[in-house]
Amino acid sequence: PQCPKEKKWSEVDWSKESSALPESASDSMQSIKELLDEMIENAGVDNDRVYITGLSMGGYGTWDAIARYPGFFAAAVPICGGGDPKTVDRFRKLPIWCFHGGKDTVVKPIRSQEMIDALKAVGSDVRYTEYPEAGHDSWSMTYSNPELYEWLFSKRRASE
């Protein structure tokens, strides 16, 4: 899904070097979660194989969603986004492969790096790929990498 114009998946300022998880989910995030719940209930979706990925604002949305709805997703692939490092304990066991461009001037690589460092500090087996020469468009290389899909589709939601 695409976020509606003039809306955000997560109400944070992505130009900053750090941010806290907003108290409430954005309207867009609430709508997408309702859609997912509806699809799981009525469309035959395997709720042990629900994956999340997003780029740029969607990368922020990915970090927001996994913090807000721990245990819901089977794996996450945030791309050139950022989140709140204080929330990582909520999803430390979730398989995550994060991507960022080393020369990104729109969303600084520190935003992904701080999440990865926080996850590693709580014992997560998180993966991180930084493309040294890529700018903001780190998603083209990411989404064209067959290894990503092999990794992603091998994941199932952990038993609670």
C-alpha positions as CSV (number, residue, x, y, z in Angstrom):
1,P,0.0,0.0,0.0
2,Q,1.0,3.6,-0.6
3,C,0.6,6.2,2.1
4,P,-2.0,8.8,1.2
5,K,-0.5,12.2,0.1
6,E,0.2,14.6,2.9
7,K,0.2,11.8,5.4
8,K,2.9,9.7,7.1
9,W,3.3,6.1,8.2
10,S,5.0,7.4,11.4
11,E,4.7,11.0,12.6
12,V,8.4,11.6,13.0
13,D,10.9,14.1,11.5
14,W,13.2,11.9,9.4
15,S,15.7,14.8,8.9
16,K,16.7,14.4,12.5
17,E,19.5,12.1,13.7
18,S,17.1,10.4,16.3
19,S,13.5,10.2,17.2
20,A,11.1,8.7,19.7
21,L,8.2,6.4,18.8
22,P,5.1,8.6,18.7
23,E,2.6,7.8,21.5
24,S,-0.1,6.9,18.9
25,A,0.0,5.2,15.5
26,S,-0.6,7.6,12.6
27,D,-4.0,7.5,10.9
28,S,-2.3,5.8,8.0
29,M,-0.7,3.2,10.2
30,Q,-4.0,2.5,12.0
31,S,-5.7,2.0,8.6
32,I,-3.1,-0.4,7.3
33,K,-3.2,-2.4,10.5
34,E,-7.0,-2.7,10.2
35,L,-6.7,-3.8,6.6
36,L,-4.1,-6.5,7.5
37,D,-6.3,-7.7,10.4
38,E,-9.3,-7.9,8.0
39,M,-7.3,-9.8,5.3
40,I,-6.0,-12.3,7.9
41,E,-9.5,-12.9,9.1
42,N,-11.3,-13.0,5.8
43,A,-8.9,-13.5,2.9
44,G,-7.0,-16.7,3.8
45,V,-3.8,-15.0,4.6
46,D,-1.3,-17.2,6.5
47,N,-0.8,-15.1,9.6
48,D,2.5,-16.8,10.3
49,R,3.9,-15.4,7.1
50,V,3.1,-11.7,7.2
51,Y,6.1,-9.7,6.2
52,I,6.7,-5.9,6.3
53,T,9.1,-3.8,4.2
54,G,9.2,-0.1,3.3
55,L,11.5,2.4,1.9
56,S,12.2,6.0,3.1
57,M,9.0,7.1,4.9
58,G,8.0,3.4,4.6
59,G,11.3,2.4,6.3
60,Y,10.2,4.6,9.2
61,G,6.8,3.0,9.0
62,T,8.4,-0.5,9.1
63,W,10.3,0.4,12.3
64,D,7.2,2.0,13.8
65,A,4.9,-1.0,13.0
66,I,7.3,-3.7,14.4
67,A,7.6,-1.6,17.6
68,R,3.9,-1.0,17.8
69,Y,2.7,-4.5,16.9
70,P,5.4,-6.9,18.3
71,G,4.7,-10.5,17.5
72,F,2.5,-9.7,14.4
73,F,5.1,-10.0,11.6
74,A,7.3,-12.9,10.5
75,A,10.2,-10.7,9.3
76,A,10.9,-7.1,8.5
77,V,13.0,-5.3,5.8
78,P,13.3,-1.6,6.6
79,I,15.1,0.4,3.9
80,C,16.6,3.9,4.5
81,G,14.4,4.6,7.4
82,G,14.8,5.0,11.2
83,G,13.1,4.3,14.4
84,D,13.3,4.6,18.1
85,P,16.2,2.6,19.5
86,K,14.5,2.5,22.9
87,T,11.9,0.1,21.5
88,V,14.1,-2.7,20.2
89,D,13.6,-5.0,23.1
90,R,10.0,-5.4,21.9
91,F,11.1,-7.0,18.6
92,R,14.6,-8.3,19.3
93,K,13.8,-11.8,18.2
94,L,12.1,-10.7,14.9
95,P,14.2,-11.5,11.8
96,I,15.3,-8.1,10.4
97,W,17.4,-7.3,7.4
98,C,18.0,-3.5,7.2
99,F,19.4,-1.7,4.2
100,H,20.7,1.9,3.7
101,G,22.8,3.9,1.2
102,G,26.1,5.1,2.6
103,K,25.8,8.4,0.8
104,D,22.1,9.0,1.6
105,T,21.5,12.7,2.3
106,V,17.7,12.5,2.6
107,V,17.7,10.0,5.5
108,K,21.1,9.8,7.1
109,P,22.6,6.2,7.5
110,I,22.9,6.9,11.2
111,R,19.2,6.4,11.4
112,S,19.5,2.7,10.4
113,Q,22.8,2.2,12.2
114,E,21.5,3.3,15.5
115,M,18.7,0.8,15.2
116,I,21.1,-2.0,14.3
117,D,23.5,-1.1,17.2
118,A,20.5,-1.1,19.6
119,L,19.3,-4.5,18.3
120,K,22.8,-6.0,18.6
121,A,23.1,-4.7,22.2
122,V,20.0,-6.7,23.1
123,G,21.3,-9.9,21.4
124,S,19.4,-9.7,18.1
125,D,20.7,-11.5,15.1
126,V,19.8,-8.6,12.9
127,R,21.4,-8.2,9.4
128,Y,22.5,-4.9,8.0
129,T,23.6,-4.0,4.5
130,E,24.9,-0.6,3.7
131,Y,25.7,0.2,0.1
132,P,28.8,2.5,0.3
133,E,28.2,4.3,-2.9
134,A,24.4,4.5,-2.9
135,G,22.4,7.6,-2.1
136,H,18.8,7.6,-1.0
137,D,17.8,5.0,-3.6
138,S,19.1,1.9,-1.8
139,W,15.8,0.1,-2.5
140,S,16.6,-0.6,-6.2
141,M,19.6,-2.8,-5.3
142,T,17.7,-4.3,-2.3
143,Y,14.5,-5.3,-4.1
144,S,16.5,-6.7,-7.1
145,N,18.5,-9.0,-4.9
146,P,17.2,-12.6,-5.1
147,E,18.9,-13.4,-1.8
148,L,16.6,-11.1,0.0
149,Y,13.5,-13.0,-1.1
150,E,15.1,-16.4,-0.2
151,W,15.8,-15.0,3.2
152,L,12.5,-13.3,3.7
153,F,10.2,-16.2,2.5
154,S,12.1,-18.7,4.7
155,K,10.8,-16.8,7.8
156,R,7.7,-17.7,9.8
157,R,6.3,-15.9,12.8
158,A,7.8,-17.2,16.0
159,S,5.5,-19.1,18.4
160,E,4.5,-17.0,21.3
